[in-house]
Amino acid sequence: MPHHHLPSSPETCHWGFFDAKLKPVMTIASGDEVTVETVSGGPEVVPDKSKFHVPPELTDIHTKCERQLQGHILTGPIAVEGAEPGDVLEVDILDVQLRQDWGWNLIRPLSGTLPDDFHETRILNIPLDRDRMVGRMPWGLDLPLAPFFGVMGVAPPPGWGRITSLIPRAMGGNLDNKELGAGGKLYLPVFVPGALFSCGDGHGVQGDGEVCINAIETGLIGRFRLTVRDDMRLEWPYAETPTHVITMAFDPDLDDCVVIALRDMIKLICRRTNLSREQAYTLCSLAADLRVTQVVNGNKGIHVMLDKKYLAKQ
């Protein structure tokens, strides 16, 4: 299949939002692969350029790309030929690589999981060792890295207008799901012709919850295969790893997230096995893991994980 390359630049990035009216910066055929470069953060997080490698286009993006809404710098959108509303975009995450030798992390008053507990803004610049794949924390810890894209999404329904990239919704976006590294698959419902896929919010590593607002935020290079699936229908993003199936839901209330994601997992089990709903519900109680994806993005997230070995026909 043809392979495409999409660099990050003021012409290929949009800052802070998703919008169905955004024009694609690239159009590819279904099944093509594309390598996408991303950058991360505003001017306030950029470290001393004499000590770290800063992607050369980052300053131009800060200068020329208007920050439309509070949110992430995203590369895209990429239109995929043949995608129509009602279809599903299959995103194969073939590879994820660090793009720079630093990341950043933020604590901000009135934000995060403990908004009233911390009263001063603190920005950390964290050195990243690409050979050893560790981040050196200020207190001396070498933290193993596991890079992934926090934001992967398609254009929202046109009626939603321009929406912030901060809040995950049915079109994906700020999923912050650390399971979606290299080797993962993400399935997104399509709402506009071409799907219009964008990504960004690179993470060097993140714990489930992302409690202080951020992971180690950094620039990444991702290699994706984008395929239109007209044989699937989805209401919410769905994912797979080499070993697990994953249902996801987003809502301000974690309890509601649990209900949505669990119901979707029961439906998935019933579709792929000969189990009844009651048997699938029991299997979830015994073998599925409900995990808190993140609690800091307005809409909180729950993902339910089930080992694929349990989907063999009984």
N, C-alpha and C positions, 0 to 999 in steps of 0.2 A: 504494500500500500504506500501511496505517497506520504512523505514526511514534510511537515511545515515547521517554521520557526517564527515565534512571535516575541520580539524583544519588548522590554518595558521602555516607554518613552512618553513624552507629553501627548503624542498623537495616538498612543495605544492604551493609555490608562484613563480611568475615571475614578474620582476621589469621593468616597463616602456614600455611594448610592447604587441602586439598581433601578432601571427604568425601561419599560417596553419600547419607548421611543428612541432609545439609544441606537445609533447606527453601528453595524458591525465593522470591526477593523480588519477582519479576515473572514473569508468564506471557504469552507472545506467540504469535501464529500464525506458522506457517512462511512465510517470505518477507517478514515485517515488518522494518522498520528500527528500530534503537534507538540513541540517543545515550547513552553511558556516561561518567560522570565518575569519575576515579580520583585517589587521593592516594598519597604515597610517603614511606616512612621512619618510624622511630621518633622519640621526643622528642629523642634525642641529636643528630639531624642538622638540627633546625629552626634556621634562622638568626635574627638579630635582626629582630623584626617591624616595627621602625621603618624598616628599610632594604629589606625585601622583602615581597611579597605572599604571605602564608601562607593557604591555603584555610581559611576559618573553622571548618569542621567537623573539621579535622585534630586539634585538641586534644581534642574530644569523642570522636573515634574512639580516640585513645590512652587516654583515661580509661575508656571504656565497653566497648570491644571487647577481650576477653581475648586476649593473644597465645598461641594454643593451642600452636603449634610455631614454631620459628625459621623465618621466611620473610616473605612479602610481604603487604601490605595489598591485598586483592582486592575488587572490587565485583561483586556477584552473590550467588548464581547466578540466571541467567535460564533458565526452563523454556520449551522450544519445543514447542508442541502437535504431537502426532503422532510425535515422535521415540521410537524404541524401540531396545532393545539390538540391535546388528548393523547398524543404519543408520549413516549418516555425516552429520555436521553441517557444512554448507558455510558458512564465515564470510567474507563479503565485507567487506574493510576499506575502507570508502568514504572516510573522512577521519580524519586524526589531527592534533590541534592541541595546542600547549602550553597549559597551564592556569595557569602561574605564571611568575615572572620569575627563578627560581633553580632550581638542581639541586644534587645532592651526589654526592660520590665518596669511597670509603673504601679505605684500606689497613689491614689488620689482621694482626698477627703470627700465624703458623701457618695462614694462609689464602691463597687465591689460587694462582697458578701457581708462584710462588717463595716457598713458605711459610717458609723458613728465612733469607731474605735481608733481611727488613725487621723491625725489632724494636720499633717503636713504632706505636701506632694513630694514624692521621692521617685527619681528616675535612675535606674541602674543601667549602665552599659556593661554587658557581659561578654568577655572574650570567648570565642568559639574555636576549638582546635579541630580542624577538618580531618586531620590524619588520625587522631585518637578518638574523634567523635565524642567530645566532652565539652561542656561549658564550665569555665572556671568561675565559681561563685566567690564573692568578696571575702567570705570567711574561710576560703581555702578548699572547699568541696569541689571535686571534679564530678559534675553531674552528667551521666550518660545521655546522649542526644537521641531522639527518635523523631525526625522531622516529618511534618505533614502540613497541609494547607488548611487553615482554620476556615477560610471562606471558599466555597465552590458552589456556584449557583447559576441558574438560568434567569431570563427576564421574568418578572412577575406578570400577572394578568394586567392588560392595559388599563383596566378600571382602577387599579391601585395607585396609578400615577407614579411619581418618583418617591422611592422609599429608602430609608437608611439601610446601609449594609450591616449595621450593628445587630439587628434583630432577625434571628432565623425564622423562616416561614415555610410555606408549602413548596416554594421554588428553591429551597435550600438556603444558600447564603452562609451566614456565620454559624455553621454547624459546630465548630470547635470539637470535633470527634476525633480523638487521638488514634482510634482504630484505623483511620483512613489514610494510612501511609502507603508506601510502595507495595504493590500487590493487591491492593483493595479495589473494589468496584463500588461506585455510587450510581444510583438510579434516581433521576429527577423527573417529575412530571413537567411536560412542556405546555406553555401557555401562549406562545406566539410563534409565527412561522420562523424557522431557523433556530429555535430554542434560545440562542444568544447566551452562550456560556462565558462566564468570567470567573477568575480566581485570584486569590491573594491571601493576605493575613498569614504569611508563613510563620510557622512555629518550629523552634528547635527542639523543644520538649514541653509537655504540658501534663499536669495531673488532671484526672477527672474532677470537674467542678470549676477549674480555672479561677479560684476563689478571690484573688486580689485584683482582678480585672483581666490580667494578661498572662500569657505563657512567656517563654523566651521568644519575643517577636523578632523576626529576621527576614531577609530576602531569600527566596528559594528559586530553584529552577525545577519545573515539573514536566514530565513527559506523559502525555495522555493519549488514549485512543477514544474518539467520540463517535458513538454509533447510535443511529435512530432505531428505536424499537417500537414498531407499530403493532406488535403482538402483546403489549403489556399496557395496563392501566394502573395509575397510582394516584392517591390523594396526598401522600406524604413521601418525602425521600426515604429510600430503602438502600441498604448496603450489604455487601458481602466481603469477607476476607477469605484467604485460602482455607480457613478452618471453620468460620462461623457465618451465620446469617444474622442480620441486624435490622430491627425495626426501630424507627425514631419518631418522636413527637416533640412539639414545642408549644408552650403555653405559659402565661404568667404563674399558673398554679402547677406545682410539681405533681400533685395528686391527679390532675386532669391529664398531664403528660403520661403518667403511668397507665391510666385507663386506655388512652388512644394507642400507645405503643404496644401494650399487652394484647389488646383486641386484634391489632394487625398481625402480631406474631401467631396468635391462635388461627387466624385466617390463613396465614402462610403455611402453617403446619398441616392444616386440613387440605390445602391445595396440593401439597407435595407428598402427602402420605395417604394412607387409607384410614386414618384415625378420625374419630368423631370429635365434635367440639369439646365434649366432656373429657375425652382422653387427651386432647391437645392441651386443655387447661391444666390437667393434672401433670402432663409432661413439663409445662412451663414452671409449675411449682417445684418440680423435682430437679430440673436440669437447666432451666434458663436463668440468666443473670440480668437483673435490672440495675442499670448503672446511671448515675447522674452525670450527664454529659458536661453541662455547665450551668451555673446559677447566677450569671452576671450580665446577661445580654437582653434584659427586658423579658423576652420569652425564654423561660428556662428550658432545659432539655433533659429528656430521658431516652436512653437507648437500651433495648432488650437484645441480648446476645444468646444464641443457641448454637451449639456445636452441630455441624452438618451431619455428623454420624447418626444423629437421632432422626434424620429425615429419610433414612432408608425405608423402603416399603416393608411393612411388618407382615 
